[in-house]
Structures are given as C-alpha cells and as structure tokens.
Amino acid sequence: MRVDVLFGIQQLTPHDVQGRVVAMIDVLRASTTIAVGLANGARTIIPMESSDDAVTRSKQFERASVLLAGERRMLRMDGFDLGNSPVEHTREAVEGKTVLLTTTNGTKALLAVQGARDVVVASYVNLTAVCAMLRAAIRGGADITIVCAEPDPPYNRVLLSQVLAGTVADQELALRHPDWYASRGVTLRLGVTARHVDTATRTVELADGEVLAYDELVLATGSRPFVPPVPGADLPGVHVFRTRADARAIMAAASGARRSVVIGGGLLGLEAARALREHGTHTTVVHLADTLMEQQLDAPAASLLERALRDLRVHVRTSARTEALAGDGRVESVVLEGGEELPADLVVIAAGIVPEVDLARTAGLETARGVLVDDGLRTSAPGVRAVGECAEHRGMTYGLWSPLLEQARAVGASLAGGPAAFLGSVPATTLKVAGIELFCCGRVSASERDEEVLALDSRRRRYRRLLVHDDGRLAGAILLGDLRDARALRELLRDGDEVPAALLGGLDAPPTDLGPADANVCSCQGVTRGEIVQAIRDRALTTVEQVAEHTRASTGCGGCRPDIAALLAAIREESAA
C-alpha cells in the first residue's frame, strides 16, 4: 500500500519552517510503504520495516511541502532539501489517529487519520482515476457507493483504442475484480444513472427511483462525445468512440465494413483510424483544421505524423468540413463542404468532448464549461466535490490521464480526512500514434520572447522542438520518434528551471539519466525503475507491452513508455556486451 499526497499553495523561505512540520501524508493504516509527495510532483518511498521504524531511500529534492504545526493549510517553500534530512523513524500517537515522522535533523512530520463517513460517487462514465480516490477514502474508513450509468465496473479507458485495434483483450480493461469492491465495503450500482441531486437534504435520486443519502458526494460524471450538428448523424452505422460499449459496437461494425470514415483528426480519431485500418477497411480521416492534432503539434510534427498515417494506408483530408452524413436507412457516405462525397458504410465521430454537467446544473451548482471547483475540488454546494473531465478548475478542464489522477488523489485524501489540494497541472502527454512515439508539453505557439531549438530528420521520422524563454526556462516541447528526454523536459516545465545545455543538443544528443533503482518511473501505477528492471531480467521481457502486462507500468497515461523502452534497450546492450 502506498499513500500519495499533493501539497503547496504558497511560498516560504527555509527559515520559516525551522522546528515546524515539514510534510504531511493523508492516511496511514498498516502500510508496508509510504510514498511522500512533494510540491514538484516527486515522490520518495519509505518502506515500513516495523510499526515503529521507517527508513527513506535518500534522494535530493529542490522543493518540499510544508504544513505549519496546528494549522489546516498547506504551504510550499523553495530550497529545503529533504534528501539531507531522511526520515529516521516513526512513532504512532494517541489511538492511531496520527503518526509522527522524525527526520535526522530533528524536523517533524505529522500524518493524520480521521473517522469514517458515507460517500457517494456519481459517475456516468467509469473513470480509472476513481479507483485512486477510492483507495484513499477506504483507508479513511468511509462507506462508499458508486453509481454508474455503464454496466461494467471501473475500467481502464486509456486502453480502449488498443482493444479496438485488437492488441488488448476486452477482459483486460477491468481495474479490479468486483470482489475487490465488495470486500472493502464499496457498493456498486451499475447500469443506472443519477437523476437528481438534492443538496439541501443531501440525497441522490437514481433513475430507478432509489434515493441514496450521502455525507459527501463526488461528481465524476466525465464528459460526453461532441457530435457535430449535421444531418444524418443519427443514422445506423454512425458511432461515437468513448466507452467500452462504443468500442464493442465499432468492432462489430468493422467486421462487415468495407469503407470507413473517421471525423476528427485528434488523438482519439487517429487511434480509431489506425484500428479500423487494422480491421481491413479502407479508412479516411476527415479533419476540420489544416493540420492533424493542432492542439498539440506544430506544422512539421503534424506533417511527419500525416506521412506515417499514409504509409499505413490511412487517407487524410485536412481543412475539410463535414456537411452531412447521407444514406437510405443507414449511412452510405460523408458529404464534405463543396459537395464531395466520401463513400462509407461505417463512420466514427471523434470530434472532441463536452463536460457532462447536466446533473450538477439541475442541482443548482455553479457551472461554466464544467462544474466550478476550488483547489480542494469543492463545488459551490457544501459536501459536494467534482473530479475529472466534468470539473472546471481555475478556468481549465482536463481530459488527460495525469491531471485527472492528481485530482482523484486529492479528493481521496480529503475524504479520508487529510489536507490535500489540486493546484492545476502542466499540460504534458506521451502518445503513440500511427506507430510513432510522440511527446508534447507546454505551449505550441512561440511568443516574441521565445527562442526555438529545432532538429529534424524526416528520413528517420524524428523531430525535436524546444521553446525556450529568453530567461532560459522551458515554455514548450515537442518530441517525435525519440522520447528519451521526455521525462527531463516535463520536469523542467513543471519546476520552471533553466534548460541545461545538455538538452539543447540535436537528435543524437546522449539521453538524460533515468535515475536510481528506487526512482518512480511510472507515477500512475507507482512502479520503480528497479521493479521494472527486475521484471525485464527475471521474465526475459523484450517489449514495452510485455513490461506493462507484468508490472502495470505505462498502463496509465503512458508517459513512461519511452523510459521503459530506454531500460529495455540498456539491458539488451548489457546482455550483448
């Protein structure tokens, strides 16, 4: 068991925290390990050798989180080096409600546990991150009910594209066996929607008439696919791609289809297009913008990606507006602006998502694009939180795995009685599209004060572009084909540090060091470098997919895929030497 924490909203100097509490973890219940979370997102693992003792694996951090003794607010300071003050031991306090960590320099860290409450999670779609929230809330002793419109228990939505392509079996999507929930007092109400929330009486009315009382309500209603308002969008043969049921329906339709059209050239659309091509259909992508994935890629990177798709015999039509879907009784063609028709007996719409806020809005909660939340993910109604794609935090809604997982962990810690906050997230994602590894973070468009560091090898389909502020800090990055520096660039953007000269080299610059054996390679699943290396050697693993199967690393956001690939390459070279 590992406990993760999010910290920090305000700056302090090191002098402000002498002799005061310097870290806080949400819950500790008979743990075998504790994961101490720092403000910059780093983690250090503390294995519990006994109920009284813990020893850290020493690691250097530039930024630690601070909770002033006796106060219920979190602060952040710069310059405090936790690596020089490893945890020396722990001591349990009165009735197991708190645990005290003492570092070698005498600094104290307090761990808090609070009592049980009833929690209802209203979810139209199964968010993988809900399980992270549940783990923390369960440790806090809460009675939990999950209300979900889908008939399946929570599953890994990130893998749906691989299910569609046939590389992952449908049964591999499940996050936990239903017995896992039952054994922990989690009640699953599947295949039923929440019809109304009464925040005054703290009740949730379900579509079947049942009324659930709650102490705390978490809205994890996610989002729904955006369907362009064009004639024929409701014809048989037209599908959206969002849920497990959608993937199953598309797979069934693809088995008898000859020509397919995917509307939308974002990540999900391109993954669907490649999967449909694998099923043997003549596949065309229709995209409104003039380049693919315009929210993440600049023109050169998008051009390389389009070439890769064409090599897979996926046709691409950019700057193309869909006017209508036509057919007699079922879809037969996609009509473009100007009158051109693309024959199609299968159409997949992947044109974006819209936060699902209807339940929140009818309950009287404040909404904009999403359900408005503060840093604690609290809505405008007492006892109601929102997490995931339905939540709008500081004007931002998120659709990527990593920030949603951060939100879920923060809500879980809060429900369990510990202080926690979500302070926003650095936009960064690692993808594999059309067989090409891709990483992007930060801004795509350069400002007048940015310098661009570019390297391109179209023959090997490698591209590297860094946007660097005039003060030397990273503003954005795109890596295509070679992602060895993705982790280092993500951390630079998050921490606001100056880009070192070693990262300003070309495509053949040496990769950055992946860190020690206890370095956390997969933060989503909590898998260390040492655990991955051991699995590779013990089981003779040779691919990232095999490592994922045996360790679960890379099955979250996928951001650690290049790190795992680098470890595989290093071990191959070591074995060949």
Secondary structure, 3 states (H helix, E strand, C coil): CCCCCCCCCCEECHHHHCCCCCCEECCCCCCCEEEEECCCCCEEEEEECCCCCECCCCCCCCEEEEECCCCCCEEEEECCCHHHCCEEEEEECHHHCEEEEEECCCCEEEEECCCCCEEEEEECCCCCHHHHHHHHHHHCCCEEEEEECCCCCCECHHHHHHHHHCCCCHHHHECCCHHHHHHCCEEEEECCCEEEEECCCCEEEECCCCEEECCEEEECCCEEECCCCCCCCCCCCEEECCCHHHHHHHHHHHCCCCEEEEECCCHHHHHHHHHHHHCCCEEEEECCCCCCCCCCCCHHHHHHHHHHHHHCCEEEECCCCEEEEECCCCCCEEEECCCCEEECCEEEECCCEEECCHHHHHCCCCECCCEEECCCCECCCCCEEECCCCEEECCECCCCHHHHHHHHHHHHHHHCCCCCCCCCCCCEEEEEECCEEEEEEECCCCCCCEEEEEEEECCCCEEEEEEEECCCEEEEEEEECCCCCHHHHHHHHHHCCECCHHHHCCCCCCCCCCCCCCCEEECCCCEEHHHHHHHHHHHCCCCHHHHHHHHCCCCCCCCCHHHHHHHHHHHHHHHHC
